Amino acid sequence: MERIVEQVHSAIPLKAQRKRVAAYARVSSGKDAMLHSLSAQVSYYNDLIHSRSDWLYCGVYSDEAITGTKTERRGFQSLLADCRAGKLDMVIVKSISRLARNTVTLLETVRELKCLGVDVFFEEQNIHTMSADGELMLTILASYAQEESLSVSENQKWRVRKNFSEGKPWGCTILGYRNQNGSFIVVPEEAEIVKRIFRLYLDGAGVQTIVSILNAEGLRTRNGNEFYTCGVAKVLRNYTYTGNLLLQKTFRENHLTKKKCVNHGELPKYHAVDTHEAIIDIDTFNRVQEEIKRRAEKFTPRAKPEQPYRFTSLIRCANCGKNYRRKMTATGPVWICSTYNTKGKAVCAAKQIPETTLETVTADIDINRLDSITAANDNRLIFHYKDGTQEERRWKDRSRSESWTPEMRKKAGDLRRKKQ
């Protein structure tokens, strides 16, 4: 019997697959007007993509207060990651400059997305990157966008340097002052903190001690945060507190990298005298600088070792979980919990361990076999080996005589003789 084969037509037509579409929006300033513009862009693209029945809405990626010459943008990188994961078919951008102002970055990004099968549509220029002439047009227009960025950057630099040449500050982020119409105005409550920092340092307190005192009293920085050693150190070195200004101490490398560089003579500096009310007199400021230099010469190691120290990244505090670090003291090097070192005993009561003691305790141990060392209370050291085994050892505190420096002995002797 002859076999008969007939084609059966489906009564239900195949549904066309919708194109997965997202948008990217960016503003380069954190000002209210710009942020409102970003919000408007997000709403616009939301409505636009939803209005197309053949498009599937996949979100709007955005960055705010970030320049287009940089690639370290969270929204931009998230967009690229989703494209690489095959989650998108098309990306809509308002204009070329919104995606990137750097020609190289723009072309590299567009070419990568093109290889991934992702089309980028620039609305203002009406360019689809998947089209035949898309890349040629992009190369030309991206060059204009980069030159526009250079022009904006140069104009901004001219304004800043003009203000510097006239002795006017550009901004103000330091404790104790606010910039009002180009003039530094003293904030009394913050100025008292600044004065106290200088007094405490001249009275012999170290930077860490000052930080602990300020935080213990609930005092805060101008941004409402706790004080840290780096911030207090900057206060002690800031010449602005004398009522004078040293301008253009730093500059930007170029309009693409925007790397901040210290001015070692590449550009002129400007010294403006008596530009605002002083918080610290010049004599006090100079005495503090001399004291900073004296302490640095006394306590700072002359040269850093070429190789890491033996116990670097090996010892961990049992109380707070932070690593121990090496610290030079008057009696020699010690290993100390980083939390205790920066925030004090009130936060972490870990003990510091003299380096000579550590070397004695671990003299018969192969450091290469160790995974970590836990510094516990009661002078206990727990050694965790890479093979999963553990070992516990105790170390002894140094005697009082071993802990004393010649200066301490001399001071104690002078005090004893004075009493007699």
N, C-alpha and C positions, 0 to 999 in steps of 0.2 A: 504494500500500500504506500502510495506516495505521501511523504511528510509535507504538511502544510504549515508555514510559519507566517504569522501575521504580526505587524507592528501595532502595539497598543499605546495610544497617546494618553498621557496623564491628563486627568481632568483638572488637576491643581497645578498652575504654572509655578515654575521654580522662582523663589524669591531672591531678587538681586541682593548681593552682600553689600551692606552699607560701609562706606569709607570711614575709618576711624580717624577723627579729626580733633586736634587740640590747638591751642593758641599760646603765644608767649608775649608777655608785656613787661616793660621795665621803665622805671623812672630813676634818674641819677641824683635826685635830691630828696632829703627827708622833710622838706617844707610841707606845710598843710596843703597848699595848692597843688603840689606835685602828687602827694598821696591821694588827693581827691581825683586827680587825673588818672592815677593807676586804678582806683576803684571803678571809675567810669569805663576804662578800657576792659577790665574784667567783666563788667556787666554787659558791655557791647558784644564781646566775643561769645559770652554765654548765650545771649539771645540769637546771635547770628548762626551759630552752629546748630542750635535747637530748631531754628526755622527751616532747615533743610532736611527733608525726609530721607535723602540718600546719604546723610552724614550721621555718624554716631559720635555723640559728645564724649570726649575723653579728658576734659578738664582744661584749665587755664593755668599755665606756669608763670610765675611772676617774681620779679626782684625789685626791691625798693632801696633807694639811696645808695646805689652801686653803679659806678661808671661802666659804660659799654666797652672800654678798652681792656677790661679785666675779664678773665675766664673763671675766676674763683667766685662764681655766683651760684648760690644754692639752687634757685629755680632753674637756671640755665643748665647746670649739671644734672639735675633731676630729669629735665627734658631729654638730654642726650642719653641718659641711662635707660629711659623707657623706650626711646627709639632703638637703641641697641638690643633691647629685650624683645623687639618685634611687636610692641604694643600700639604703635601709631602708623598711619599711612600718610598723613599730611599735617603740616604745622602752618598756622597762619600768624604772620607778624605784621604789625602796622607799617614798618619801614625798615630799610637795611640798617640804619643806625641804631634801631631798637635791639636788633639781634647782636650786633657787634660793630664797634667803630674801628677796630683793628682789621685791616684788609687781610692779613695772613690768617688770623683767627676765623674770620668770616668764610673765606674760601675753603679752608681746611674743614670747617664744620659742615658747610653745604656739600662738599664733595663726599665726605663720610656718609652723610644722610642720603645722598643720591645713590651711593653704593648699597645702602641698606634698603633702598626702594621707598624712601620717605621724601615726599615732595614738600618744599617750603614755598609758601606763597606770600610775597611782599605786596601788601595792598596798595600803598602809595605809588610804587613803581610799576605795579601790575605785572610782576615777573613770577613765573613758575620755574623753579630750578630744574625741573625735569624736562623742560622744553629745550629745543635745539640751541637757541641763542641765549638761554638763561644765564650761563656762566660768563659769557662775554659781557653782557650788560651788568652783571654783578661786579665784575672786576673793575669796570669803569666807575660805577656808582659808589662802590665801596671805597675807592681811592678818594673820591670827593668827601665821603663821610669821615675818613681818617684825617684829611686835610682840615675839615671843619673842626674836628676835635683838637688838632694842633693850634688852630687859630684861637679857639676858646681858651685853651691852656695858656697861650702866650699873652692874651689879653688879661687873664687873671693874674699872671705873674707880673705884668706891668703895673697893675693896680696895687699889688702887694708891695712891690719894690718902691713904688712912688710913695706909699705910706711910710715905708721904712726910712726913706731918704728925708722925710719930713718929721721923723721921730714919733710916728704913730704906730701903736701895736695893731696887729691884724686880728688877733683873737685873745681869749682869756680863759684858761682852764685850771688855773692854780687856786689853791686854798687861800682865802683871805681877800680876794678881789673879785669884782664883776666889771665887765666892759660895758660902759654906757656911753654911746655916741662917740666911741673912739678914745675914751678916758677911763683909767682904772679907778674904781670907787671902792673904798675899804668896807668890808663886811665885819663889823666890830667883834661879833662872837667868834668868827673864824680867825680874825687877827690875833685874838688872845691865845688861841691854840698854837698859832705860828710862833708867837713870842715865847710860849712855854716850851715848845720843842727846842728852840735855841738856848733857853736858860738851862734846861735839863742836860743838854749836850755839853755845855760849858761847865756844868757842875760835875761832870764825869760819867754821866749815864751813857750807855751804848745805844745804838739805834734800836736794837731789839728790846731793850729795857724801856725805852720811850714808847715803842709800839704797845707793849704790854700795859703800861700805865694808862695810856689814852683809851685803849679798848676796855680795860677794867672799869674805867669811869664812865663808860657808855658814850664817849665822844666819837664823832663820825666825820668822814671826809665831806667835801662839798657835794658829793653825789649820794651821801647817806650810807656809805659803805664803811666796813672796818678799816683800820689803818694797817698797812703792811710796811715792811722794812724798806722796800724800794720807794714807796711814796714819801716816807719820812726822810730818806736820804736825799731825794730830789728837793724837798723843802729846804734842807740845810744848805744846798748848793745853789739855790735860786737867787740870782743877783737882782731880780725884779723887786724883791722885798726891801731893797735899799732906797726905793723911789726913783731908780734909774733903769734904763732899758738897754740891753744889748740885743740888737735885732739882726735877723737873718743868720742865726746860728745853724740852721739846717735848710735844706732845699730839696726839691724833687728832681730825681734823675732825668726823667723825660715824661712826656704826656701819655706814653704807652704803659711803661712799667709802674710809674708813680712811686718808685722806691724812694724812701726818705733817706737822705745822706747828710752826714755831719759836714758842715762847711769848714774845711781846713785851709781856706784861702782861695778856693775856686771862684767865689763870688765876694764882693765887698760886704763887710759888716758895718753896722751903724750903732754908735754909742750916743744915746740921748740922755741928758742929765736933767734931774728934777722934773720929770714928766708927770709924776703923781705922788700922792702922800706915801711916805715910807712907813713900813711896819717895823723894820729892823734898821738900826743905825749902822752906818758903814763900818764903824770900829768893831761892833759886835759881829758883823758879818765876816770881816777879815780875820778876827780871832777864831771864829768857827772853822774857816778854811784852813788856817794854820793847824788847828787841832785835828782836823780830818787828815791832813797830810802827815802829822806826827804819828797818829794811830796807824795809818796805812803802812808807814815805814817800819813800825814796831811789830805789827801782827800779820801783815800780808806776806805770804811766801814769796821768795825772790823769783822762783821760776816754777812753772807747772811741770809735773812729770810727763815724760813722753808716753809712758804706759799707765793704764788705770791702777789705782791702789789695789792691794790684794783683796780687800774686803768690800770693794765697791759693788753695790747692787746685790749684796749677799746677805746682809743682816736685816731682819725685819722686826719691828716692834710688836710685842705681844699685846700691848694695850690698845694702840690705834691702827696698827696694820701698815704704817708708813715705813719706808726704808731708813736705815741709819746712814749718816753721812760723816765724812771726816772733817774735823774742825781743829784749827790750831789754837791752843790756849797758852797761858804763861808757863804752865808746867809741862807742855809738850802736846803732841797730837792726841786727840781722843775721838771716839766714834759715838755719835749722839743721834737720837731720834729726831727726824726733821720737824715733826710737830712740836716737840719740846723746844727745839732750837728756835723756832719761829714764833710760837705762841705761849711758851712758858709751861711751868709745872702745873698750873691750874687746869690746863687742857689735857696734858699728858704727863704723868709722873714717872716716865721712864728714866733710868739712870744712864749717865754717860760712862763709857768704858774706855780706859786708857789703852792706846794702841799697843804699848808694851805688854799689857796684861793679855790682850787678845792674841798676840804672837806667842806668848808663853802657853796659853791654854790650847792653842791649835798647833803647837810645834810638831806633834807627831801625826797630824791629820793631813791627808792629801786633799788640798783645796779643790782640785779638779774633780774629785768624787762627790763633792757637796752640791746639793741642789739649792739649799738655803740654810740660814741660821736664824732661829727665833730667839730674840732677847727677851726673856721673861723676867718677872719680878723676883726678888730675893737672889739676885746675882746668878740666875740660871740661864744657860745657853743650851738650846735644843738644836742638835745638828740633824738635818734632814738630808739623807744620802740619795743619790740618783737611783739606787737599786731598791728604794722603798723603805730601808731600815732607818732607825733613829737612834740617837745617843744623846744623853744629857750630862752636862758638866757644869760645875760651879766655878766662879772666879772670885778672888778676894779683893776687897777694897785696899787701896794703898794706905800705908800708915800716914799719920799726919805730917811726919817729918819729910816723907817722900813727896807730899803734895805741896810743900812750901818752896817758893822760889827764893833766890838770894835776896831779892828786893823785899819780900815778905818777912824774911828773917831779920833783915836790917831794920825794917820798920818796927817789928815787935821788940827788938833790942833797944831801939831808941825810946820806945814807949815805956819799957821796963826801967830804963835808967832814969827817965824823967820822973817816974813815980817814986823811985828811991831818993 
